[in-house]
Amino acid sequence: MSGTTTAGPRRPVGVPRQRPRPRRADGYGPAGANRWAVLVVLCVSLLLVAVDATVLHVAVPAVTEDLRPSAIQLLWIVDVYPLVCASLLILFGTLGDRVGRRRVLLFGYALFGVASALAALATAPEVLIAARALLGVGGAMIMPATLSILRQVFPDRRERAVAIGVWSAVAAVGAAVGPLLGGFLLEHFWWGSVFLINIPLMAVSLPIGRWLLPESTGDRNGPWDVLGALMAAFGLFGVVYGVKRVGGADALSLGTVVPAALGAALIVLFVRRQRRREHPLVDLAMFTRPAFGTSVGCIVLAMLALVGLELVAAQYLQLVLGLTPLETGLRLLPLTLAAMAAGLAGSRVLHRFGPRTMVAAGFVLTAMAVLSLTVMGREDRPVALVVGFVLLGFGLETTLFGAYESMLSEAPAESAGGAAAIGETSYQLGAGMGIALLGSVMNAAYAPGVAAVPGVPSAAGTAARHSLGEAYDVADRLGGPAGAALRAAARDSFVHGLHLTLAVSAALLLLGAFAALRLPRVAADADASPAAVAPPGGVPAA
């Protein structure tokens, strides 16, 4: 791991470095238990970002009632945070490699706290949109920095696997806690409280992080590629924005096609630019290492299959089974608990079976869990759903753990920030594509079943095609036998679409299992530089 250097003034060769706190002999992190304290700080950072990604979902009705946003403004309030965050991950991940990963992380803390205050006190939709965008900037600073600092502080692969397991378990907790915490706060306070809780936590994390977290950079050869960073940011913004709109009704509109095409063109130009530069912003040679490129692909496929499925499952629980939002969150809780357990056990599983078997088996287990959920119909089967969600959570987290650990271990230490940003970007892209793809599959299977229900006017049938919730609203307005027929047809069509979506998800997961066969069979116990693991021909070994 010779590529990582500590920030600060250089010293003559042979002169010991004086530090106020004890360090590990290898110079990569605090001595003894302190590196686990660093992990706690990093996990708190991740928890806040993960919670903020979902906490607003339950507050949307309250925000709508108070601020009266238009439909477009409400869409931006919800989507601008993940959109901005995904777009800037590579920019801030590589900037951390250049100017210091801790420095970027601390700036992210400060910005996240300020943006949270602005969001909590927003009195107009435009202010809330701007605040959510700033939260996305802060999140993009925090997310890759946590992984790259973790990569630095835990140079031993066995310890790092344990740390990644804890880190990924915290991410699962954050995604689940967001809606539950938001619901609790909304019962006692106004909607701004879902943002206000970030401020004291960031106020504590900032000084503790400055005192405890180690600083590091990558190789500082050559200037930072500002133009390349902007090309990546705007390119990713266009692609992610277009992908998010594909799942909607305006999939082929100019507002979807033009940003996606421009974004894709910028990404292509960015790749060509990086290949020509002597000191690239992102070391694309990492993708020539089979474990790195395969791990990134596995992350995309896992999220592609899962996120759209989760969205459809939540709608099924509320609209078909009639559960409340809180009951829905509790019904999905076994998935989160199983994911936590898989994350905590991930290190032992990785070193017992190796990355190839772990990730491939995780994909297969997740596919089996998805197919088992085809028992979901018009009748509630709570035991079967709990078993399916447990298998789904355990299998998915096993897959993501093995993929993230392999990706981070294959990346050179000097490119840790860029590698972490690539991993997080692939996660966000997979999630966006999953919503678009599986949402389109769901709509294609659902819409024909409500288009021509006997006794229902054609205008009402057209409106009911948009979603199950809208079909219920139309049925309530119609009333009588026509309304009952439309409600039954919409429910049956939704269940049919759900089963087809589950089948497509399972096929994607099995594709991921085949892709995982390119991962290394055995996890090495210690890190090695890329040169150390490459054969004489220069191509890295698998």
Number of C-alpha atoms within 10 A of each C-alpha: 15 11 14 20 21 14 16 10 5 9 9 7 6 6 7 8 9 7 7 5 10 13 16 13 9 10 17 22 24 22 16 11 8 18 22 18 14 21 22 15 19 23 23 19 24 24 23 22 24 22 24 27 21 21 23 23 14 21 20 15 12 15 20 15 9 14 15 14 17 11 10 8 16 20 12 20 23 18 18 21 24 23 24 25 26 26 27 25 33 30 24 29 34 30 25 28 28 24 17 24 31 26 21 22 30 23 15 27 27 17 20 28 25 18 26 27 19 21 27 19 17 17 12 14 21 16 15 25 22 19 25 27 23 25 31 30 25 29 32 30 32 29 25 31 35 25 29 27 28 24 26 23 27 21 20 15 21 18 16 20 29 20 27 26 28 24 25 26 26 23 24 23 18 24 20 22 21 24 24 19 17 22 21 13 18 17 9 9 11 14 24 21 19 26 23 18 16 22 18 10 15 24 13 11 19 18 11 14 20 14 10 16 24 23 21 26 29 26 16 15 10 12 10 17 19 12 12 20 21 17 22 26 24 20 25 28 23 26 26 28 24 26 25 23 21 23 22 16 11 12 17 13 11 10 13 20 20 15 21 24 15 18 24 21 16 22 21 14 16 21 18 11 16 17 16 9 12 9 16 18 30 24 17 14 13 19 16 14 20 18 28 26 20 22 31 23 19 30 28 25 27 28 24 27 30 25 21 27 23 14 14 20 19 17 20 22 20 16 16 22 17 13 16 12 17 15 13 18 18 14 17 21 19 21 25 25 19 23 30 25 17 25 31 24 18 28 25 14 18 24 17 13 15 20 29 26 22 26 32 28 20 30 32 21 24 32 28 18 24 26 19 18 22 19 14 21 18 14 9 14 13 11 9 15 21 17 15 22 26 22 23 29 28 24 28 31 30 33 33 29 32 32 30 24 25 27 26 27 25 26 26 24 28 24 26 31 36 29 30 27 28 21 26 25 25 22 22 23 24 26 25 27 25 28 27 23 22 27 23 19 19 26 23 14 19 27 21 15 21 29 21 16 20 13 11 19 13 14 9 21 23 15 15 25 20 16 16 23 18 15 25 20 14 19 24 15 11 16 13 10 13 17 22 15 18 29 24 18 19 30 25 18 21 28 22 18 23 27 21 19 26 27 17 20 27 23 16 18 29 22 18 27 27 15 19 27 16 17 27 17 14 15 21 15 11 11 19 17 14 19 13 10 15 14 11 8 6 10 15 19 15 16
